[in-house]
Amino acid sequence: MKPVMESSTPTTEPAELSFRSPQISDGKRLWQIARDSEVLDVNSGYAYVLWCRDFAETSVVATDETDRPVGFITGYRRQDSPRHCSCGR
């Protein structure tokens, strides 16, 4: 894994972010973010589209001022056990 390094001195003001549920149309961009991170496991582009559709209630997309996704957090809730997380607890 390659750590993501950021400059300690910002060159511009940080963009204001908004947060929302993912939309199916975000799938391709989320795949690009994962691929470009060089630290996340990259699934197929189709998997991100399905994630945006099937797990929108437990996931969040961060967007810039143009509503373009710039980050995301995915959550998975098992359908057969919705009160439990997928971490094995």
Contacts in CASP RR format, 6 or more apart in sequence:
PFRMAT RR
TARGET T0000
AUTHOR 0000-0000-0000
METHOD contacts of the structure
MODEL  1
MKPVMESSTPTTEPAELSFRSPQISDGKRLWQIARDSEVLDVNSGYAYVL
WCRDFAETSVVATDETDRPVGFITGYRRQDSPRHCSCGR
1 38 0 8 1.000
1 39 0 8 1.000
2 38 0 8 1.000
2 39 0 8 1.000
3 39 0 8 1.000
4 37 0 8 1.000
4 38 0 8 1.000
4 39 0 8 1.000
15 64 0 8 1.000
15 65 0 8 1.000
15 70 0 8 1.000
16 64 0 8 1.000
16 65 0 8 1.000
17 62 0 8 1.000
17 63 0 8 1.000
17 64 0 8 1.000
17 70 0 8 1.000
18 62 0 8 1.000
18 63 0 8 1.000
18 64 0 8 1.000
18 67 0 8 1.000
19 60 0 8 1.000
19 61 0 8 1.000
19 62 0 8 1.000
19 63 0 8 1.000
20 60 0 8 1.000
20 61 0 8 1.000
20 63 0 8 1.000
21 56 0 8 1.000
21 57 0 8 1.000
21 59 0 8 1.000
21 60 0 8 1.000
21 61 0 8 1.000
22 30 0 8 1.000
22 51 0 8 1.000
22 52 0 8 1.000
22 55 0 8 1.000
22 56 0 8 1.000
22 59 0 8 1.000
22 60 0 8 1.000
22 61 0 8 1.000
22 69 0 8 1.000
22 72 0 8 1.000
23 52 0 8 1.000
23 56 0 8 1.000
23 61 0 8 1.000
24 49 0 8 1.000
24 52 0 8 1.000
24 53 0 8 1.000
25 52 0 8 1.000
26 48 0 8 1.000
26 52 0 8 1.000
26 61 0 8 1.000
26 69 0 8 1.000
26 72 0 8 1.000
27 45 0 8 1.000
27 48 0 8 1.000
27 49 0 8 1.000
27 51 0 8 1.000
27 52 0 8 1.000
28 45 0 8 1.000
28 48 0 8 1.000
28 49 0 8 1.000
29 68 0 8 1.000
29 69 0 8 1.000
30 48 0 8 1.000
30 51 0 8 1.000
30 52 0 8 1.000
30 61 0 8 1.000
30 69 0 8 1.000
30 71 0 8 1.000
30 72 0 8 1.000
31 42 0 8 1.000
31 43 0 8 1.000
31 44 0 8 1.000
31 45 0 8 1.000
31 47 0 8 1.000
31 48 0 8 1.000
33 40 0 8 1.000
33 69 0 8 1.000
33 70 0 8 1.000
33 71 0 8 1.000
33 72 0 8 1.000
34 40 0 8 1.000
34 41 0 8 1.000
34 42 0 8 1.000
34 43 0 8 1.000
34 48 0 8 1.000
35 42 0 8 1.000
51 59 0 8 1.000
51 74 0 8 1.000
52 59 0 8 1.000
55 74 0 8 1.000
55 75 0 8 1.000
55 76 0 8 1.000
55 77 0 8 1.000
57 77 0 8 1.000
58 74 0 8 1.000
58 75 0 8 1.000
58 76 0 8 1.000
58 77 0 8 1.000
59 72 0 8 1.000
59 73 0 8 1.000
59 74 0 8 1.000
59 75 0 8 1.000
60 72 0 8 1.000
60 73 0 8 1.000
61 69 0 8 1.000
61 71 0 8 1.000
61 72 0 8 1.000
62 69 0 8 1.000
62 70 0 8 1.000
62 71 0 8 1.000
62 72 0 8 1.000
63 69 0 8 1.000
63 70 0 8 1.000
64 70 0 8 1.000
75 86 0 8 1.000
76 85 0 8 1.000
76 86 0 8 1.000
77 85 0 8 1.000
77 86 0 8 1.000
78 84 0 8 1.000
78 86 0 8 1.000
END
